[in-house]
Amino acid sequence: MRYPVIITLIVIAAVFFTGCMNSNPGDVGALPFTGEGEVQVDALLPLTGVGSSLGESSKAALLTAEEDINRYYGEIGSPARVRVVIHDTGSDPATALSLTGQVHAAGRRFVIGYLGSAEVSAIKDYTDTNGMITISSGSTAPSLAIPDDSIYRMISDDSAQGMFMAAFIRSEKVDAVVPVWRGDVWGDSLSELTLSAFMARGGIPLDGVRYNPDTTDFNAAVTSLDVLAGDAIAHYGADHVGIYAVTFNEIGDIMDLAAGKPNLSRVRWFGSDGNTLDPSLAGTSPAARFAASVNMTGMIWGIPVQDLERSQVTRIKERLHREPDGSSIALYDTLWVVMGVVEETPVNASQAQLARALVRHLDTYSGVSSDMTVNEAGDRILASYDIIKVITGPSGSEWKKIAQIRMWPYTSREEIIPYT
């Protein structure tokens, strides 16, 4: 750990809490006290809707961090406490914007959580112009990598994911890819990045199916996908054709329908960070069985291998009752960092002061999710992705990590580590 946040807390806690507890109760600071030394942190999570599985994982990580931080404060005799207040965005950008306005109206300056690129796009102008800071562990669209704005992202943008996934698909001897993707800022960007990188490696990106994010009936989309897959098989052979799915948890509905189509079961399927580890593809459902039969393999931001056995990760997993994704574990670290920022910024800190303090903490802190250094756009530099495959296990289909590919900060060297 390059700069342990615990040491920071010990050094500055006494100064900060003396100053803040004497402040005018009407003053607005980075995160005002709600009484008795308690700081409220607002987390915007998709607990319902298409991103619900990622929201559930994020909630488990944040509640575990809340417990650990409060236990630590108690052990050092500090009156400080943190309370995470979780707001459900419903995976809806308009709801995320409304909730952000409520946080601001209450006098608080930070929103953190699993906010996808569509949600970040919806709230960006508001947080930019209202002196707020947004810390997201879910937004990855490169178009949102903008220096000096209010957005900070705790995972790397999709430039790395697209490059890594294209390399993996080619390594599986797939020559042609038929994409199916969510038609929003994230889906459009990631599919384009991956297919461009695939073509640069000699692969052939074919016409695919783009669906509206509001789609609930996927019959037409899957029928079209099956026709396109059949054409691809005729030209390149089933063993050399892949389906690349850039979706959220609608992947379960898509695969449930795909199981009844003549061509979609004959080719390999590849996923993205929006559907990898999705619980709908585990178990004994038709979608889960289909996913195993087509070797569904996805890629998702993951913490470096050496950190997987940390007790914090184990406790998040126990709370969630399944494997947490890496972006959720990044939120565990985020809550510690936010508390460090709160402690060293004045009650009336400007947005620029908050941002400067946040970047300093991120650039000098290495936590459960490893090095948190950010680039000039406020995005995490560490590009670390788990490659995870659906296999047939003793109790039905299950996700199994098969490898990790990553690129460390300040290096351009890719490192591939197989899981044993």
C-alpha positions as CSV (number, residue, x, y, z in Angstrom):
1,M,0.0,0.0,0.0
2,R,1.7,3.2,-1.2
3,Y,-0.2,5.6,1.1
4,P,-2.4,3.9,3.6
5,V,-5.6,5.9,4.2
6,I,-5.7,4.6,7.8
7,I,-2.6,6.6,8.5
8,T,-4.2,9.7,7.0
9,L,-7.2,9.3,9.2
10,I,-5.2,9.0,12.3
11,V,-3.1,12.1,11.5
12,I,-5.9,14.5,10.6
13,A,-9.0,13.3,12.4
14,A,-8.6,15.4,15.5
15,V,-8.1,18.7,13.5
16,F,-11.0,18.0,11.2
17,F,-13.6,17.0,13.7
18,T,-12.8,19.9,16.0
19,G,-13.4,22.3,13.2
20,C,-16.5,20.7,11.7
21,M,-18.3,20.1,15.0
22,N,-18.0,23.9,15.7
23,S,-19.3,24.9,12.3
24,N,-22.5,26.6,11.7
25,P,-25.2,23.9,11.2
26,G,-26.4,25.7,8.1
27,D,-23.0,25.6,6.4
28,V,-22.6,23.3,3.4
29,G,-19.5,21.3,3.1
30,A,-18.3,18.3,1.1
31,L,-20.3,16.0,3.2
32,P,-22.0,17.7,6.2
33,F,-22.4,15.9,9.5
34,T,-25.9,14.6,10.3
35,G,-25.2,14.7,14.0
36,E,-22.9,13.1,16.6
37,G,-20.0,13.0,14.1
38,E,-21.9,11.0,11.5
39,V,-21.2,11.7,7.8
40,Q,-23.8,10.7,5.2
41,V,-22.6,9.4,1.9
42,D,-25.1,9.1,-0.9
43,A,-24.8,6.0,-3.2
44,L,-26.7,5.8,-6.4
45,L,-27.1,2.2,-7.4
46,P,-29.3,0.3,-9.9
47,L,-31.0,-2.1,-7.5
48,T,-33.8,-2.6,-10.0
49,G,-33.8,-2.6,-13.8
50,V,-31.3,-4.0,-16.3
51,G,-28.2,-3.2,-14.1
52,S,-29.6,-4.8,-10.9
53,S,-27.1,-7.5,-10.5
54,L,-24.3,-5.0,-10.5
55,G,-26.2,-2.7,-8.2
56,E,-26.6,-5.6,-5.7
57,S,-22.9,-6.3,-5.8
58,S,-22.1,-2.6,-5.3
59,K,-24.4,-2.4,-2.3
60,A,-22.8,-5.4,-0.6
61,A,-19.3,-3.7,-1.1
62,L,-20.4,-0.4,0.3
63,L,-22.1,-1.8,3.4
64,T,-19.0,-3.9,4.1
65,A,-16.9,-0.7,3.8
66,E,-19.3,1.2,6.1
67,E,-18.9,-1.5,8.7
68,D,-15.1,-1.5,8.5
69,I,-14.7,2.2,8.6
70,N,-17.0,2.6,11.6
71,R,-15.2,-0.2,13.4
72,Y,-11.9,1.5,12.7
73,Y,-13.1,4.8,14.0
74,G,-14.4,3.1,17.1
75,E,-11.1,1.4,17.7
76,I,-9.1,4.7,17.6
77,G,-11.6,6.5,19.8
78,S,-12.9,8.8,17.1
79,P,-16.5,10.1,17.2
80,A,-16.6,10.0,13.4
81,R,-19.0,7.6,11.7
82,V,-20.1,7.1,8.1
83,R,-23.6,6.2,7.0
84,V,-24.2,5.1,3.5
85,V,-27.6,6.1,2.2
86,I,-28.5,4.0,-0.9
87,H,-30.8,5.4,-3.6
88,D,-32.1,3.1,-6.3
89,T,-31.7,4.6,-9.8
90,G,-33.8,1.8,-11.4
91,S,-31.1,1.7,-14.1
92,D,-32.7,4.9,-15.4
93,P,-30.7,8.0,-16.4
94,A,-33.6,10.4,-15.6
95,T,-34.0,8.9,-12.1
96,A,-30.3,9.2,-11.5
97,L,-30.5,12.9,-12.4
98,S,-33.5,13.5,-10.1
99,L,-31.7,11.8,-7.2
100,T,-28.6,13.8,-7.8
101,G,-30.7,16.9,-7.5
102,Q,-32.1,15.7,-4.2
103,V,-28.6,15.1,-2.9
104,H,-27.6,18.6,-3.9
105,A,-30.7,20.1,-2.3
106,A,-29.8,18.4,0.9
107,G,-26.5,20.2,0.9
108,R,-24.2,17.3,0.0
109,R,-21.6,17.5,-2.6
110,F,-20.6,13.8,-3.5
111,V,-22.6,11.1,-5.3
112,I,-20.9,7.7,-5.6
113,G,-22.0,4.4,-6.9
114,Y,-22.4,2.1,-9.9
115,L,-23.5,4.6,-12.5
116,G,-23.4,3.4,-16.0
117,S,-22.3,5.7,-18.9
118,A,-25.9,6.7,-19.7
119,E,-26.5,7.7,-16.1
120,V,-23.2,9.7,-15.9
121,S,-24.1,11.4,-19.2
122,A,-27.5,12.4,-17.7
123,I,-26.0,13.9,-14.5
124,K,-22.7,15.3,-15.8
125,D,-23.9,18.8,-16.6
126,Y,-25.8,19.1,-13.3
127,T,-22.8,18.1,-11.2
128,D,-20.4,20.2,-13.3
129,T,-22.4,23.3,-12.7
130,N,-23.5,22.8,-9.1
131,G,-20.1,22.2,-7.4
132,M,-20.6,18.5,-7.0
133,I,-18.3,15.5,-7.5
134,T,-19.5,12.2,-9.0
135,I,-17.4,9.0,-8.4
136,S,-18.6,6.1,-10.6
137,S,-17.5,2.5,-10.7
138,G,-19.7,1.6,-13.7
139,S,-19.1,4.2,-16.5
140,T,-16.6,3.2,-19.1
141,A,-17.5,5.1,-22.3
142,P,-14.3,6.9,-23.6
143,S,-16.4,9.8,-24.7
144,L,-16.8,10.7,-21.0
145,A,-13.0,10.8,-20.4
146,I,-13.0,14.6,-20.0
147,P,-10.3,16.5,-18.0
148,D,-11.3,19.0,-15.4
149,D,-14.9,18.0,-15.1
150,S,-16.8,16.7,-12.1
151,I,-16.7,13.0,-13.1
152,Y,-14.2,10.5,-11.6
153,R,-14.3,6.8,-12.7
154,M,-12.9,4.0,-10.6
155,I,-12.4,1.6,-13.4
156,S,-10.6,2.1,-16.7
157,D,-12.5,3.2,-19.8
158,D,-13.5,0.8,-22.5
159,S,-10.4,1.4,-24.7
160,A,-8.6,-1.3,-22.9
161,Q,-11.6,-3.7,-22.7
162,G,-12.2,-3.4,-26.4
163,M,-8.5,-4.1,-27.2
164,F,-8.3,-7.1,-24.8
165,M,-11.6,-8.7,-25.9
166,A,-10.7,-8.4,-29.6
167,A,-7.4,-10.1,-28.8
168,F,-9.1,-12.9,-26.9
169,I,-11.7,-13.5,-29.5
170,R,-9.0,-13.9,-32.2
171,S,-7.0,-16.2,-29.9
172,E,-10.1,-18.5,-29.9
173,K,-9.8,-18.9,-33.7
174,V,-12.9,-16.8,-34.4
175,D,-12.6,-15.1,-37.8
176,A,-16.0,-13.3,-38.0
177,V,-18.1,-11.7,-35.3
178,V,-21.9,-10.9,-35.4
179,P,-22.6,-8.3,-32.7
180,V,-25.7,-7.7,-30.7
181,W,-25.6,-4.6,-28.6
182,R,-27.5,-2.1,-26.4
183,G,-28.1,1.1,-28.3
184,D,-26.9,3.7,-25.8
185,V,-23.7,5.7,-25.2
186,W,-22.0,2.7,-23.6
187,G,-23.2,-0.1,-25.9
188,D,-22.5,1.9,-29.1
189,S,-19.0,2.9,-27.9
190,L,-17.9,-0.5,-26.6
191,S,-19.1,-2.5,-29.6
192,E,-17.4,-0.1,-32.0
193,L,-14.1,-0.2,-30.0
194,T,-14.1,-4.0,-29.8
195,L,-15.0,-4.5,-33.5
196,S,-12.5,-2.0,-34.7
197,A,-9.8,-3.7,-32.6
198,F,-11.0,-7.1,-33.9
199,M,-10.7,-5.9,-37.5
200,A,-7.2,-4.5,-36.8
201,R,-6.2,-8.0,-35.8
202,G,-7.4,-9.5,-39.0
203,G,-11.0,-10.3,-37.9
204,I,-14.1,-9.6,-39.9
205,P,-16.9,-7.6,-38.1
206,L,-20.2,-8.4,-39.6
207,D,-23.6,-6.6,-39.5
208,G,-25.4,-7.1,-36.2
209,V,-28.4,-6.2,-34.2
210,R,-28.7,-2.9,-32.3
211,Y,-31.7,-2.7,-29.9
212,N,-33.3,0.1,-28.0
213,P,-32.5,0.2,-24.3
214,D,-36.2,0.2,-23.6
215,T,-36.7,-3.1,-25.3
216,T,-38.5,-5.7,-23.3
217,D,-39.5,-8.2,-26.0
218,F,-36.4,-9.5,-27.7
219,N,-38.1,-11.9,-30.2
220,A,-37.5,-9.7,-33.2
221,A,-33.9,-9.0,-32.2
222,V,-33.0,-12.6,-31.6
223,T,-34.7,-13.7,-34.9
224,S,-32.6,-11.2,-36.8
225,L,-29.5,-12.3,-35.0
226,D,-30.2,-15.9,-35.9
227,V,-30.5,-15.0,-39.6
228,L,-27.2,-13.1,-39.5
229,A,-25.5,-15.9,-37.7
230,G,-26.7,-18.4,-40.4
231,D,-25.3,-16.2,-43.2
232,A,-22.0,-16.0,-41.3
233,I,-21.9,-19.7,-40.8
234,A,-22.4,-20.3,-44.5
235,H,-19.5,-18.0,-45.4
236,Y,-16.9,-18.8,-42.6
237,G,-18.0,-22.1,-41.0
238,A,-19.6,-22.4,-37.5
239,D,-16.3,-23.0,-35.7
240,H,-15.0,-19.6,-36.9
241,V,-18.0,-17.4,-36.1
242,G,-18.8,-15.7,-32.8
243,I,-21.6,-13.7,-31.3
244,Y,-20.5,-10.7,-29.3
245,A,-23.1,-9.4,-26.8
246,V,-22.8,-6.0,-25.3
247,T,-25.8,-6.0,-22.9
248,F,-26.8,-5.7,-19.3
249,N,-29.0,-8.3,-17.6
250,E,-31.3,-8.6,-20.7
251,I,-28.8,-11.2,-21.7
252,G,-30.9,-13.7,-19.9
253,D,-33.9,-13.0,-22.1
254,I,-31.8,-13.0,-25.2
255,M,-30.2,-16.3,-24.5
256,D,-33.5,-17.9,-23.4
257,L,-34.9,-17.1,-26.9
258,A,-31.6,-18.0,-28.6
259,A,-31.8,-21.5,-27.2
260,G,-34.7,-22.2,-29.6
261,K,-33.0,-20.9,-32.8
262,P,-31.3,-23.1,-35.3
263,N,-28.0,-21.1,-35.8
264,L,-27.3,-19.4,-32.5
265,S,-26.5,-22.6,-30.7
266,R,-23.8,-23.5,-33.3
267,V,-21.4,-20.7,-32.6
268,R,-19.3,-19.3,-29.8
269,W,-20.7,-16.4,-27.7
270,F,-18.7,-13.7,-26.1
271,G,-19.9,-11.2,-23.5
272,S,-19.0,-7.8,-22.1
273,D,-18.6,-6.2,-18.6
274,G,-22.4,-5.5,-18.6
275,N,-23.3,-9.2,-18.6
276,T,-20.3,-11.1,-17.3
277,L,-21.2,-12.7,-13.9
278,D,-24.9,-12.1,-14.5
279,P,-26.8,-14.5,-12.2
280,S,-29.4,-15.2,-14.9
281,L,-26.7,-17.3,-16.7
282,A,-26.0,-19.4,-13.7
283,G,-28.2,-22.3,-12.4
284,T,-30.5,-24.6,-14.3
285,S,-32.7,-22.2,-16.4
286,P,-32.8,-22.6,-20.2
287,A,-30.7,-19.4,-20.6
288,A,-28.1,-20.8,-18.2
289,R,-27.9,-24.1,-19.9
290,F,-27.6,-22.4,-23.3
291,A,-24.8,-20.1,-22.0
292,A,-22.8,-23.2,-21.0
293,S,-23.5,-25.0,-24.3
294,V,-22.1,-22.1,-26.3
295,N,-19.1,-21.5,-24.0
296,M,-20.3,-18.0,-23.2
297,T,-17.1,-16.1,-22.2
298,G,-17.1,-12.5,-21.0
299,M,-14.7,-9.9,-19.7
300,I,-15.2,-7.6,-16.7
301,W,-12.9,-5.3,-14.8
302,G,-11.4,-7.2,-11.9
303,I,-9.0,-6.7,-9.1
304,P,-5.5,-8.1,-9.5
305,V,-5.1,-11.8,-8.7
306,Q,-3.0,-11.3,-5.6
307,D,-5.7,-9.3,-3.9
308,L,-8.5,-11.9,-4.4
309,E,-8.0,-13.6,-1.0
310,R,-8.2,-10.4,1.1
311,S,-10.7,-10.7,3.9
312,Q,-12.7,-7.7,2.7
313,V,-13.4,-9.5,-0.6
314,T,-14.4,-12.7,1.3
315,R,-16.9,-10.7,3.4
316,I,-18.4,-8.9,0.4
317,K,-18.9,-12.3,-1.2
318,E,-20.5,-13.7,1.9
319,R,-22.9,-10.8,2.1
320,L,-23.8,-11.0,-1.6
321,H,-23.9,-14.9,-1.7
322,R,-22.1,-14.9,-4.9
323,E,-18.9,-13.6,-6.5
324,P,-18.7,-9.7,-6.5
325,D,-17.4,-8.0,-9.6
326,G,-14.3,-5.9,-9.5
327,S,-16.1,-2.6,-9.9
328,S,-18.0,-3.2,-6.7
329,I,-14.8,-3.8,-4.8
330,A,-13.5,-0.5,-6.2
331,L,-16.4,1.1,-4.4
332,Y,-15.2,-0.4,-1.2
333,D,-12.0,1.6,-1.6
334,T,-13.9,4.6,-2.8
335,L,-15.8,5.0,0.5
336,W,-12.5,5.1,2.4
337,V,-11.1,7.6,0.0
338,V,-14.1,9.9,0.3
339,M,-13.9,9.9,4.1
340,G,-10.2,10.9,3.8
341,V,-11.2,13.8,1.5
342,V,-13.9,14.9,3.9
343,E,-11.5,15.0,6.7
344,E,-9.0,17.3,5.1
345,T,-11.3,19.8,3.2
346,P,-13.0,22.8,4.8
347,V,-16.7,23.0,5.2
348,N,-16.9,25.6,2.4
349,A,-14.5,23.9,0.0
350,S,-14.9,24.7,-3.6
351,Q,-15.4,22.1,-6.3
352,A,-11.8,22.6,-7.4
353,Q,-10.6,22.0,-3.8
354,L,-12.6,18.9,-3.5
355,A,-11.3,17.6,-6.8
356,R,-7.7,18.3,-5.9
357,A,-8.0,16.5,-2.6
358,L,-9.8,13.6,-4.3
359,V,-7.1,13.2,-6.9
360,R,-4.3,13.4,-4.3
361,H,-5.9,10.6,-2.3
362,L,-6.6,8.4,-5.4
363,D,-3.0,8.9,-6.7
364,T,-1.4,7.9,-3.4
365,Y,-3.8,5.2,-2.3
366,S,-3.6,1.5,-3.0
367,G,-6.5,-0.5,-1.5
368,V,-8.3,-3.8,-1.8
369,S,-8.8,-3.1,-5.5
370,S,-5.1,-2.2,-5.9
371,D,-3.5,1.0,-7.3
372,M,-6.2,3.7,-7.7
373,T,-4.1,6.2,-9.7
374,V,-6.2,8.2,-12.2
375,N,-5.2,9.9,-15.4
376,E,-5.8,13.5,-16.4
377,A,-9.5,12.7,-17.2
378,G,-10.0,11.4,-13.7
379,D,-10.3,7.7,-14.9
380,R,-8.4,4.9,-13.3
381,I,-5.3,3.9,-15.1
382,L,-5.1,0.3,-14.0
383,A,-6.7,-1.8,-16.7
384,S,-7.3,-5.2,-15.2
385,Y,-9.9,-7.6,-16.6
386,D,-11.1,-11.1,-15.6
387,I,-11.9,-13.5,-18.4
388,I,-14.8,-15.6,-17.1
389,K,-16.6,-18.5,-18.8
390,V,-20.0,-20.2,-18.2
391,I,-19.3,-23.9,-17.6
392,T,-21.5,-26.8,-16.5
393,G,-21.0,-27.5,-12.8
394,P,-22.4,-30.0,-10.3
395,S,-25.5,-27.8,-9.6
396,G,-26.0,-26.4,-13.1
397,S,-24.2,-23.7,-15.1
398,E,-21.8,-21.5,-13.2
399,W,-19.3,-18.7,-14.0
400,K,-15.6,-19.7,-13.8
401,K,-12.6,-17.4,-14.0
402,I,-10.2,-18.7,-16.6
403,A,-7.6,-15.9,-16.9
404,Q,-6.8,-12.3,-16.1
405,I,-5.3,-9.8,-18.5
406,R,-4.1,-6.4,-17.2
407,M,-2.0,-3.4,-17.9
408,W,-0.4,-1.6,-14.9
409,P,-0.2,2.1,-14.5
410,Y,2.8,3.7,-16.2
411,T,3.4,0.6,-18.3
412,S,2.2,-0.5,-21.7
413,R,3.0,-4.2,-21.1
414,E,0.0,-6.5,-21.2
415,E,0.2,-9.3,-18.6
416,I,-1.9,-12.5,-18.9
417,I,-2.3,-14.7,-15.8
418,P,-4.3,-18.0,-16.1
419,Y,-6.4,-19.0,-13.1
420,T,-5.6,-22.4,-11.7
